[in-house]
Amino acid sequence: MEQHPSYYTNIPAFVRYDEELLRKPKSILLYGEIVALSNQKGYCWASNSYFAERLRVSGRMIQDYLCFTTW
């Protein structure tokens, strides 16, 4: 059985409803992961490979999501 972290995140409306981000919905989840990890330790400590595994995408896609967004 796969274990999942027990933290949560709030994704603000400006992220949830951003037309550009909605074309790549996992970029919204990436935002949530970054915020949740930042809330957990006060900073985001995860690597691109960590996010790729969590979101089940390639490391290249994580890079694309990060370059794509305008947070």
RAMOWO-V162019 format. One record per pair of residues at least 24 apart in sequence whose ideal C-beta (glycine too) atoms are under 6 Angstrom apart, sorted by the first residue. I is the first residue (numbers start at 0). J is the second residue. D is the distance in whole Angstrom. If there is no record, write none. Layout:
[[I,J,D] [I,J,D]]
//
This chain:
[[6,35,5] [6,39,5] [8,34,5] [8,35,4] [25,54,5] [26,64,4] [26,67,6] [26,68,6] [28,54,6] [29,64,5]]
//
